[in-house]
Amino acid sequence: MTELSDIPEEVLRIIFRKLDGTTLFRMGQVCKYWYRIVYELTQDVSMWCSFCLYEIPTPALEQMTGLVDVDNLLECDSRMRDKILSVRLPWQYWREVYIAYCRSRCLRQWHCLRRTVKQSKFRGKPTCVKFHGNLLLTGHENGSVICWENAGMKHQTNSLLHRHRSAVTALAVLDFSNLKNGKTTSFTIISGSDDRELLYTTYRSEHRMTRCLSHSTIVTSISSWGSNFVTGNQDTILHGQWVFTLTPDFNIVRRFHLLGHGSSNITATCLWKNKVASGDDEGNIYIWELTETHKRYLLPFNVLSSSGPVQQIILCGDRLLCLSGKHTLSVYSNDKCCVEKNIFHDLTRTPEYISLWGPILAVGVKAGIVYIYRLETDKDWINIDLTAPLYILHSGQEHVLSLDITDSGLGPSLAFATDNNTIHLAHWLPQHSKRVR
């Protein structure tokens, strides 16, 4: 009988290169001989990048990494891909991305560590929460926008980025990270409120810079993609919507003018690559494609109808999620309605907020409850069963005002705000790590 150690190393390398990432991990646990071969193979950036590109859906990969041009790697040959990858992003980065995606499968088995963020009662209700890496960004009822480091931990710190004259209604992050620049250390937090001003602060390790952009109407929502962002606002029929770009010298310029709305009140908007979707209080969803043209404005190339006033829109590749005022979650694929789910019928709770990160969908409902699902493929979305969540989080409060999901580097993390001025955090960790502080 042939022993494992008798198999030539060259043969093992050829076999191991044809495995998926999860199986390759397991092969490295067989014996020290195989572990050494696997370890040497995984020092190659192209191998980890290949795992990410071919095992993680491209929209989920772009959302998880924040890199706006990941799909360009799929169009390159292996030599050009290696040249691009060797410039900025090391193999350790792609390994962590792949592991983070695999960790999302562990919600049911891992321990959930719950914490709350202690904050000043004078800020009022947290109206917006947003993760950026390991930082937690929050907007508040008194107009404050706060950046938290080590949120929920014993030595948490926070700093005021800027402050509006009224409650914060929307929050987004602009980032120049891409395959050419790698992961940049600076980013810009932009927020809107009822005071008709957009305030944006560039966050750097050495200093911060805050600027103001006067808006024509009340800002109801903001969505960003890379260094571009779009705002939802009232009086849209008259003023339309603008797609803005943040320049490298941190000035904001108007790039596209969107017209063709049927209602003045845009309640939700979303930007994904070169596509913008906006929903109004009459249940219309308008979709524009951002293409350079000699015209000064763009008209929608598609108009969809939801079952009620649009509360929230999420774009992820060719998939569009819409939460409507009649408690319905609609999933459109390639601009066609794939599935409609009545959340109130399935959960006997009124839906209030949804969030998507990679394959994880979180649904916040009345009574302060958050339901969490893992939806990896198109089949999962079509056959989604809202009555069978992976995890349920109870806050004991009345409303979920906002929520967001990320990966902390140790496991999936979720933050959601409730109406008792509290921000709740949930971190999923392996059982042996549940005492980590």
Stockholm file with secondary structure:
# STOCKHOLM 1.0

chainA/1-437         MTELSDIPEEVLRIIFRKLDGTTLFRMGQVCKYWYRIVYELTQDVSMWCSFCLYEIPTPALEQMTGLVDVDNLLECDSRMRDKILSVRLPWQYWREVYIAYCRSRCLRQWHCLRRTVKQSKFRGKPTCVKFHGNLLLTGHENGSVICWENAGMKHQTNSLLHRHRSAVTALAVLDFSNLKNGKTTSFTIISGSDDRELLYTTYRSEHRMTRCLSHSTIVTSISSWGSNFVTGNQDTILHGQWVFTLTPDFNIVRRFHLLGHGSSNITATCLWKNKVASGDDEGNIYIWELTETHKRYLLPFNVLSSSGPVQQIILCGDRLLCLSGKHTLSVYSNDKCCVEKNIFHDLTRTPEYISLWGPILAVGVKAGIVYIYRLETDKDWINIDLTAPLYILHSGQEHVLSLDITDSGLGPSLAFATDNNTIHLAHWLPQHSKRVR
#=GR chainA/1-437 SS CCCGGGSCHHHHHHHHHTSCHHHHHHHTTSCHHHHHHHHHHTTCHHHHHHHHHHHSCHHHHHHHHCCTTTHHHHTSCHHHHHHHHHHHCCHHHHHHHHHHHHHGGGTTTSEEEEEEECCCGGGCSEEEEEEETTEEEEEETTSEEEEEESTTSTTCEEEEEEECSSCEEEEEEEECCBTTTBSCSCEEEEEEETTSEEEEEEECSSCEEEEEEECSSCEEEEEEETTEEEEEESSHHHHCEEEEEECTTSCEEEEEEECCCSCSCEEEEEEETTEEEEEETTSEEEEEECCCCSSSCBCCSEEEECSSSEEEEEEETTEEEEEETTSEEEEEETTEEEEEEEHHHHHSSCEEEEEEETTEEEEEETTTEEEEEECCSHHHHHTCCTTSCSEEEECSSSCEEEEEEEECSSSEEEEEEETTTEEEEEEEECGGGTTCC
#=GC SS_cons         CCCGGGSCHHHHHHHHHTSCHHHHHHHTTSCHHHHHHHHHHTTCHHHHHHHHHHHSCHHHHHHHHCCTTTHHHHTSCHHHHHHHHHHHCCHHHHHHHHHHHHHGGGTTTSEEEEEEECCCGGGCSEEEEEEETTEEEEEETTSEEEEEESTTSTTCEEEEEEECSSCEEEEEEEECCBTTTBSCSCEEEEEEETTSEEEEEEECSSCEEEEEEECSSCEEEEEEETTEEEEEESSHHHHCEEEEEECTTSCEEEEEEECCCSCSCEEEEEEETTEEEEEETTSEEEEEECCCCSSSCBCCSEEEECSSSEEEEEEETTEEEEEETTSEEEEEETTEEEEEEEHHHHHSSCEEEEEEETTEEEEEETTTEEEEEECCSHHHHHTCCTTSCSEEEECSSSCEEEEEEEECSSSEEEEEEETTTEEEEEEEECGGGTTCC
//
